[in-house]
Structures are given as C-alpha cells and as structure tokens.
Amino acid sequence: MNSRGQTLGVSIIAGIFIFIIGMMIINFVMPEVTTARTALNCADASSISDATKLLCLVVDTVVPYWILLVFSIMGGSIVSQLLIK
C-alpha cells in the first residue's frame, strides 16, 4: 500500500506536469490574442465603440485568467492529496 508521502510526491510531480503543460499552451494563445487585438483595433480607443472596448478588455484578460486557472488546478491537485486521510 502506498504511504502518504509517496502519494504526495506523485501529486507534486503531477502538479509540476500540469504547470509545464499549462505554460506551454500560453505560447499558442499569445499570437491569437495579438491577432484579435489587431483585428479589433484596440490600440485606437477613440475610434471604436464601447462594446468593442469591452471586448478588447476581455481579450486582454485571457492570459492572466489562464495562468490563474493553471495555478488553481496545480494547487488543487496537490492540496487534495494533503486533505485525503
């Protein structure tokens, strides 16, 4: 039977794996964010409508939310093993 330390060790390794894969996906998302900002003309705020400005804000928050999601999943996978008796 696995001891608690072995299970926690595997959980930490899985968390590191999740972190690495999540950060690799950012390399695929960043060009799409740049393309979306260019297509929406986000650099010139005076010539776009309020709805487009809101969409520019949403597009700009994709990467920070992705990083938060990756850290949440990674932390959750590690902490879940600490709470299991």
DRENDO-478289 format. One record per atom (N, C-alpha, C): residue in three letters; z, x, y. Coordinates in steps of 0.001 Angstrom, whole numbers, plus 500000, padded with zeros to 6 digits. Layout:
! residues N
alaZXY/...
//
This chain:
! residues 85
met500000500853498824/met500000500000500000/met500000500899501240/asn499308500474502257/asn499231501253503494/asn500534501162504262/ser500895502278504844/ser502079502255505688/ser501678501816507089/arg502660501526507895/arg502410501061509262/arg501698502125510094/gly502023503385509869/gly501395504474510608/gly499920504623510279/gln499567504443509005/gln498163504529508617/gln497356503408509235/thr497916502210509245/thr497231501063509825/thr497059501251511320/leu498069501762511985/leu497975502016513420/leu496953503111513701/gly496901504138512870/gly495920505209513045/gly494494504699512926/val494247503866511934/val492916503277511769/val492593502378512961/ser493584501655513460/ser493384500796514615/ser493035501604515865/ile493675502744516045/ile493368503606517192/ile491960504166517068/ile491568504567515875/ile490210505073515666/ile489191503966515930/ala489469502751515482/ala488567501625515746/ala488505501326517234/gly489631501440517934/gly489647501226519373/gly488809502254520116/ile488874503501519678/ile488050504555520285/ile486573504281520013/phe486261503817518820/phe484886503467518474/phe484374502333519353/ile485190501315519552/ile484820500193520419/ile484589500687521844/phe485447501588522314/phe485297502135523665/phe483983502907523814/ile483661503744522850/ile482439504550522925/ile481202503655522907/ile481160502691522019/ile480014501781521948/ile479897500963523235/gly481026500490523749/gly481005499705524985/gly480516500498526173/met480909501762526267/met480449502592527377/met478984502989527215/met478500503070525986/met477082503357525770/met476211502192526218/ile476701500983526072/ile475929499799526466/ile475748499749527975/ile476667500335528735/ile476531500357530193/ile475247501069530612/asn474826502084529842/asn473578502776530157/asn472372501857530066/phe472454500817529252/phe471360499854529149/phe471468498759530210/val472668498486530675/val472891497401531647/val472595497852533075/met472909499085533410/met472752499558534792/met471321499453535323/pro470282499830534576/pro468927499641535109/pro468579498178535352/glu469093497287534509/glu468824495860534693/glu469522495314535937/val470716495823536212/val471430495431537431/val470654495913538652/thr470149497126538604/thr469364497672539716/thr468087496872539916/thr467421496513538820/thr466210495701538917/thr466510494328539508/ala467604493729539098/ala467971492408539619/ala468301492485541106/arg469007493535541519/arg469330493685542946/arg468071493889543779/thr467119494633543250/thr465863494853543964/thr465063493553544051/ala464992492811542959/ala464232491557542942/ala464858490500543850/leu466169490512543973/leu466850489533544830/leu466901489960546292/asn466486491186546582/asn466521491737547939/asn467953491749548484/cys468868492244547678/cys470283492256548048/cys470604493239549172/ala469741494199549424/ala470007495196550463/ala469899494606551863/asp469093493562552031/asp468900492942553343/asp469614491589553367/ala470884491602553736/ala471704490389553671/ala471342489364554743/ser470671489785555796/ser470372488851556881/ser469182487940556569/ser468348488325555613/ser467145487524555346/ser467226486683554080/ile468356486678553387/ile468469485886552160/ile469450484741552378/ser469328483733551533/ser470191482549551677/ser471588482843551130/asp472485481910551391/asp473863482068550917/asp473942482060549395/ala473106481245548751/ala473112481202547292/ala472644482528546701/thr471671483149547337/thr471198484446546860/thr472254485513547084/lys472989485415548182/lys474086486361548418/lys475147486231547328/leu475444485004546946/leu476411484775545875/leu475895485339544554/leu474617485155544296/leu474033485699543078/leu474062487222543086/cys473865487818544247/cys473971489285544365/cys475393489749544029/leu476401488994544482/leu477788489352544154/leu478046489252542654/val477491488215542034/val477678488041540591/val477008489182539829/val475799489549540240/val475087490653539584/val475866491956539752/asp476472492143540929/asp477229493373541176/asp478505493464540341/thr479032492346539884/thr480281492371539120/thr480077492491537620/val478838492588537163/val478582492664535721/val479214493916535114/val479009495060535717/val479511496321535139/val481046496385535157/pro481711496064536282/pro483183496086536217/pro483767495111535200/tyr483169493920535086/tyr483658492969534094/tyr483398493471532682/trp482279494151532465/trp482001494700531145/trp483037495760530780/ile483361496635531726/ile484367497668531481/ile485723497035531184/leu486088496000531935/leu487340495288531681/leu487333494647530296/leu486212494081529901/leu486097493469528576/leu486258494513527473/val485634495670527637/val485735496727526628/val487180497208526504/phe487849497441527647/phe489246497869527593/phe490139496785526986/ser489852495525527265/ser490660494434526701/ser490509494362525188/ile489292494473524712/ile489074494433523263/ile489699495651522592/met489520496815523205/met490089498042522646/met491620497947522605/gly492223497552523710/gly493681497421523760/gly494195496348522829/gly493462495259522739/gly493868494177521839/gly493841494587520383/ser492851495383520019/ser492784495815518621/ser493926496766518273/ile494354497566519226/ile495460498491518976/ile496800497764519005/val497006496920520014/val498278496220520165/val498484495215519027/ser497402494611518524/ser497561493655517432/ser498169494299516199/gln497867495577515977/gln498456496265514842/gln499916496605515077/leu500314496754516331/leu501716497017516636/leu502578495779516438/leu501985494599516647/leu502747493352516568/leu502809492773515163/ile501942493226514277/ile501953492719512895/ile503119493355512161/lys503895492541511504/lys505077493042510796/lys504759493464509398/
//
